Amino acid sequence: MSGLQSLVEADGSHWQCEVRGRLKAGHRETTSAVVTGDWVEFTPTAPESGIIDSIHPRLSKISRAASGSRSFEQLLAANVDLFIVVVAARRPRIVPGFIDRALVTALLGNIEPVICINKIDLDPERRCAKLASLYTDLGYRVLLASAKTGEAVAELKDIFDGRVSALVGQSGVGKSSILNCIDPGLSIATDELMKTHDRGRHTTTAVQLHRLASGGYVADTPGIKQLRPWGLYRSTLVSYFVEMAPLVEHCRFRDCTHGAEPDCAIREAVQTGKVASTRYDGFRRMEATLEEKTR
């Protein structure tokens, strides 16, 4: 993607396409009419050039609330099967709140999430194992990986094979290094493709969809400082915390915010250790950034 132009792959060839005017016209609630991962219909207009006529319905999506004075949906990718949340065991330090926001984003977008803790070679004591166990116990798949030593790279290759995946993480966690381990020829192929279409870049500044030699595709997203899920409200947030959602019906008040109200089943679960305090704290921080849905 580049502005209102898209690089479209069809039958092994690539086409630089503009978006037909009617797809851009009118009021839109998202940043772009076409995003990475969209299935489209297009008409060739010249060798390696064309125009996008229509966009197929999206089966899943990765989106966030764009920063700025006016909140609107920023779509990052569509039709993704796997949402790989990449964090680093060290440098930079793990931020559990980012993992929680990423998991909610994946679930909102109808995508299966996987947590990848990279750079475990920097954590010989395996201090990150406790955090990994927390999410494993909640039913999430967690991989302890190292792009430097190759640990868990074989497992990553298996889950990428034949599927459309997206790597999401903050800057410096090693997303590009992981991709190069999975497919060593990927960076070379990507550089050549971008230069061919006069869009050569040496760092990831936009979402790019790459074909893997072993099969499947992967979307490499730019480093994300903040990930605010789109389409989420205070009253619906708890349903995306799998260990808290079943407890809501046991709260005294139907409109319990799970903060200071008496007889809150979720707070009681935190006190007894049935719900991790880090998850509850992340829930409360996320809740504070959300609005309530208006009628």
RAJOMO-V905286 format. One record per residue. RES is the residue in one letter. NEAR is the number of other ideal C-beta (glycine too) atoms within 10 Angstrom. Layout:
BEGIN
res = <RES RES>
near = <NEAR NEAR>
END
This chain:
BEGIN
res = <M S G L Q S L V E A D G S H W Q C E V R G R L K A G H R E T T S A V V T G D W V E F T P T A P E S G I I D S I H P R L S K I S R A A S G S R S F E Q L L A A N V D L F I V V V A A R R P R I V P G F I D R A L V T A L L G N I E P V I C I N K I D L D P E R R C A K L A S L Y T D L G Y R V L L A S A K T G E A V A E L K D I F D G R V S A L V G Q S G V G K S S I L N C I D P G L S I A T D E L M K T H D R G R H T T T A V Q L H R L A S G G Y V A D T P G I K Q L R P W G L Y R S T L V S Y F V E M A P L V E H C R F R D C T H G A E P D C A I R E A V Q T G K V A S T R Y D G F R R M E A T L E E K T R>
near = <19 13 9 15 16 22 19 18 12 12 4 6 9 13 21 17 24 18 20 18 9 10 19 13 9 7 4 12 8 14 13 18 19 22 24 25 24 22 13 17 11 19 11 13 12 8 7 14 13 19 15 22 14 11 17 11 8 17 15 20 23 28 21 22 18 15 10 8 4 5 13 12 15 18 23 26 28 24 20 29 19 21 25 28 26 25 23 22 25 14 11 13 8 19 13 16 16 20 26 22 23 25 22 22 26 25 17 19 25 13 23 17 20 20 21 24 25 27 25 24 15 13 18 8 7 11 12 20 16 9 19 19 11 17 21 13 11 14 8 18 15 21 19 19 25 21 24 14 12 11 16 19 16 10 15 23 16 10 18 24 13 12 15 21 24 28 24 28 24 18 12 11 26 22 25 17 16 24 22 15 23 20 20 10 10 19 14 11 14 20 13 10 17 16 11 13 14 8 15 12 13 8 8 17 9 14 19 20 20 17 16 20 12 12 11 19 20 25 25 22 20 15 15 16 9 11 21 19 23 20 14 22 12 15 13 13 20 18 13 19 23 13 17 21 13 10 20 16 8 13 20 10 11 7 7 20 16 23 11 8 14 9 11 20 19 25 19 14 19 19 11 8 8 13 20 19 10 14 21 19 14 21 22 13 12 20 17 9 14 16 9 9 11 5 2>
END
